[in-house]
Amino acid sequence: MQLCQARSLSEERLDLLMHCRADLDNVVRRSAREKEENVKYASEKLISKLLPVLDSLDQAAKHDEGTKVLYAQLLGILSAEGLTAIDVVGKKFDPYQHEALIQVETGELEEGTVAEEIQKGYLFNSRVIRFSKVAVAKPLNAAKI
Amino acid sequence: MSKIIGIDLGTSNSAAAVLIGGRPTIIPSAEGTSIGGKAFPSYVAFTKEGQVLVGEPAKRQSVTNPEGTVQGIKRKMGTDYKVKVYGKEYSPEDVSAQILRKIKTDAETYLADTVDKAVITVPAYFNDNQRQATKDAGTIAGLEVVRIINEPTAAALAFGLDKVGEHKIMVFDLGGGTLDVTIMDIGEGVFEVRSTSGDTQLGGRDMDERLTNHVLDRFKQESGVDLRGDSMAMQRLREAVEVVKIELSSVLQTNLNLPYITADASGPKHLSMTLTRSKLEELIQDVMERCRGPMGQALKDSKLEKADIGKIILVGGPTRMPIVQEFVKSFMGKEIERGVDPMECVAMGAAIQAGVLGGEVKDLLLLDVTPLSLGIETLGAVTTKLIERNTTIPTRNSQVFTTAADNQTSVEVNVLQGERPLAKDNVSLGRFTLVGIPPAPRGIPQVEVTFDIDANGIIHVSAKDLATKKEQRITITAPHKLSRDEIDSKIKDAERFAADDLKRKEEIEVKNAADSLLYASEKMLKEAGDVATAEQKEKIEKAIADLKNAQTGGDISEIKAKTESLQTSIYELSTAMYQKAAQEQQAQQSQSAGPEQGKEPGSSDQTVDADYEVVNDKK
């Protein structure tokens, strides 16, 4: 009787121990992976915060020649770090890269393609850090059918 | 056996968590985190091509596919409502199952294991039909729902309120679009809902809208341009406003800058304004006022007075705002509970419940931590910590120490507990002496001191001479079981005296460094007399005399200055010695460097070693 109890207790503990070991093993592996990613995307946070500045410079560049150079300079530095703008107009709408804000009626484009870019989206080392905000085409007269 | 996960299946957002090493951890969504945290929107979309999208991607395409996008399906759970999309019909269970399936996949990726069991939370007011529907949704998604628990119960679990005896609590859950107020009895692991109340159309979204409108009106006043028709400007504005709202929870005022937001005949226009927390609070005052009714109603229905409520918990993103916390606090006349993220606590509580059901949470596994740091006394009556406070036990740590005097044959190990830098301010748990160390110059013997705390909190301390393998140990059972108050007051002491203590510790370190350097310099002069020029020797001797004078004087800054100048003179000599050694080595490559050279790096390092020296018997 006692032996049985002791045996089941020891089995239970062994089971718990194995779970703890497995947990630890997984945590170690996961943290190694996270560390790797953290290094790769270390500058992501800062660059994300700089995007509004990039937007402002982009807008300003339309009015001022000097700003155009400034914009190109900043964009050059950020591109070297791995920032790329998402190409949108004329592409098929992709919810993993684009965010649809409105639909526009147009006869020129196929339904479901991006008709207009409302806010530029960016990839950082192939990961989306800001989704392109876009207007998506829908066929003319669609509302009347 | 795979793990059981906990799921917060919300109206506007959903999240999941799992116990890892006994702690609830949020499972990140595969699409990454959003501005609000680790939860994802409860959106499901069926596309014309027959694709199913869940979460962020579904939300992003909702404009292009309004007929195929479903949100807030939770409101329809347990009804006969059907979603009709592109000729197909889906029940609310089918749609919720899509959300659960995504969570299952994310959890499997995160845990690198199969996941087939879950605990899911539902609002306290859900009836049997709604609960059964939630369970069925789990089954459709391939998850065995081992239990359905109430959201406020899960929140209370996350806050650990099941462990503090019998009491009554209020859970104030303000989400993106709903308010739920619940009053419950907790006792002996039993959670009983006394009353619930709420508003299904009240939440954080109303607050964003108020702030956006305010900014638009002000801009129109200042520039004469209404941005409402400009979708590009509105997008930049909406994003900026959300950031501002979050910022205003931690700062009193912030700037909203959107240069070149638009242009008219007179040229480009910039939006730049300062927004204050008080303005935001004024704008959302009416939203807050609408919370008053449900709170009063819940109290009335529970037949309790405000004073009967023991604890108040806040759930949901908008409750991070100081004004919401302040409002609830002043309404109830009581402090609110803090410490768990309001957006994550329901999922975390579900994970805790899952852990209990999976047999993972047992007394055996409730790991303890050391409440205070442990260490030993070293030269100059300083505490050297080996185990920092709040380290999870069982744990062990070793460090090698050396002697403080020439020919020291024994070391005394004084085991200390506490946060203060000086030994006398901490509690001595015990002491023992390791004898039989072979006579040697100071700094040469190596004594390894090991701290080992087992799962029961018993501390084993051993000291071992690495040369002779002689060992001495002590076991400290139940080390001064301190009450919570005592521990807190000790930690507070440490904080209060931190500056003073640090200064004293620094003084001792300066003195120790001077001592070590003097010893090393004298030894070096003796051993390397032939390399040094008379001029160098004289300079060093003078520096030694100066430092000794300063030591008798006792002025710390003076000692420090003289130590530095002696160091400079010594470096000149040691550089010369290395150069000579290098030349010799070149000359006679077969012969190894002389014994003196071998020692020099060690002696010039002495200053650094000083604070690792074990206190000696002479003390």
Interface residues (C-beta under 8 A of the other chain):
Chain A: R13 L16 H19 C20 D23 L24 N26 V27 R29 R30 P52 D55 S56 Q59 A60 K62 H63 F93 P95 Y96 H98 E99 A100 L101 I102 Q103 G112 I118 Q119 R127 F131 K133 A135 V136 K138
Chain B: M1 I20 G21 G32 A45 L53 P57 A58 K59 R60 Q61 S62 V63 T64 Y110 L111 A112 S231 M232 Q235 R236 A240 N257 L258 P259 Y260 I261 A263 G267 P268 E360 K362 L364 L365
